[in-house]
Amino acid sequence: MIKEVIVVEGKDDIAAVKAAVDAEVIATSGFGYGRKLIKLLRNLNDRCGIIIFTDPDYMGNKIRRDLDKNIRGAKHAFLPQDKAKRKDNIGVENASKEDILKALQGARPIYKEESFEFTNIDLLKTGLSGKADSKEKRKKVGDFLKIGYGNSKQFLNKLNSFNISREEFQKAVKAVENGKTL
């Protein structure tokens, strides 16, 4: 059982998450939530913690950023887009139970006092920036680290905001270079 309350976007996401894990799940009902839901989520986060688990698409990322801005210390779980896709639909509800469980087990908080461990030089040296295949490599390393995809600037921010260690980073880059996936 997961002790934190999991925050998803809709009813179908609730059903998929509850089929995968024994946990309390709340839906935002898209981006139309208000101050009342934010207040509830803050209280839940103070009591038992929350995991923000939105769809790996534009709207899901927008909801994630807004919730994170309003709720300090929440954990974040990321699902790779290819694990959440069914035909033209991208969403948590399309993922397998195993992929949902892996994503939730890899949930981590964003640290507001981010470190500056990583710089653009690290991305360039590892081929995560400046090469034709950098985008795909960042996606794979982000999936391996369970921090999701981002362009070079966003990815660098994620590495530092999630306090990824140099050892974790190097292990992920090496695994991707050796063709290993989750």
N, C-alpha and C positions, 0 to 999 in steps of 0.2 A: 504494500500500500504506500502511496505517496502522501506525505503529510501536508504538503502545500496545496492550496486551491489552484486549479489550473484555469486560466482565462483564455477562452477561444472566441471565435467570431460568431458562430451560429449554432443552431440546433443540430445540424448534421455533424458538425465538429464534436459537439457534446457526445453524441451517440458513438462516434468512432473512438474517442478517447476513453469513454466508459467501457467499451468493449475490450480495450487494450489494458487498462489499469484500473485498480480500485482507488478512486480518488473523487473528491468533490470538484465539479466543473461548473463554471459560470460563463455565459456567452455575453459578448458586448452588443450583439445584434447589429454588427457592422459598425460604422463610424458615427451612428446617430445616438450614441449614449450621452449621458449628461453628467452633471456634477454629482447627482445622487449615486450613480454607479462608481464614480471615482472615490467618493467618500466611503462607500462600502468596501471597495478594493483596498483602500488605505488601511481600514480597520482590520480586514482579513490579513493583510500583509504584516501588520503589527502583531496580530495574534498567532498566526501559524505560517505565514509566508504565502506568496503567490508565485506562480510560474506563468509568464506571458508566452502563449503558444499560438501565434497567429499564422495565417496562411503565408507561404513564401512568394507573395506577389506584391504589387505596388500598394494596394489598399491595406494588406496585412502589415506591411512595413510602416505605413503611415499610422495605423492604429498602435503598433508596437512603440513607435517613437513618442506618440502622444501619451500613452500610458506610462512609459518610462519617465517622461518629463514630469508627470504628476504624482508618481508613486516611487519614492526612493527605496532602493534595496531589493526590488523585485528581481527574481531570477528570470532568465530568458532561455527558451528552448527553441531550436531551429530545426526545421525539416528541409532537407534538400529538395529543390523543385522537382527533380526527376522522380522522387519518391512520393510526391504529392499530386502527380498529374494523371488524369484519366481523360483521354481524348483532348478536348480543348479546355477542360476545367482543371484549375490548380487550387488545391485546398487540403487542409488537414484531413477532411472526411474521405479523401481518396487514398490515404496511406494505409499500409498494412499495420496490423497490431504490433508486429515486431519493430517496424520503423518508428512508430509512435513511441513505443517503450524506449528505444535507443535515444530518441530525441529528448525525451523527458529525463532520462537518466543522465544526459549530458548537460542539463540546464545549469547555467551559471549566472551570477549577478554581474551587473555592470558596476564598475567602481567609479564613482564620481570624481575621486581624486586620482585620475588616470595616471599611469606611468608613462614615461617617454623612453621605454626600453628599445622600441623599434623605430627606425627611420626609413625614409625612401631608399636609402642605400641598401638596407636589408632586403627590400623588395626587388631592387635591381640585381643584387648579387645572387639571389635565389631564382631569378627568372619570373617573379610574380608581377613584374612591371617591366615595360620596355621591349617586350618580345611579342611576336605574332600569337603565340599560344599562352600568353600571360593570363588572359581572362579565364580560360579553361583551367589553368593551373591554380589560380586564386580560388576558383569555385571548389575544386577538389580539396585544396588545403583547408578552406573554410568549412567544408563538410566534415573533414577528418577532425578538425578542432571543435566542431559543433558550435561555430559562431556565425555560420551563414556566409553568403556571398556579398561582396561589395566591390565597387571599382577601387582603384589603387588607394585613393585618399580615404574612402570609407573603410577599406580593409585594414589599413594602417591604424585607423582610429579604433577599430574593433580589437585588433591585437593588443593595443595599449589599454583600452577601456575594460576589457575582460581580464586584464592582468595575466596574459598568456606568458609563460616562462620561455626563455630562450631555448631551453631543452625541449619543451613541448613543441615549439615552433620548428626546430631542426628535425625532430622526429617526424612531424607531419610532412614537412617538405621532402625528406628522404623517402618516406612511405609512398608519397605520390610519385616521386621520380622512379621508384621501383615498381610502379604499377599497382600498388596495394590500394584498396578502397575499403569503405566501411563494411 
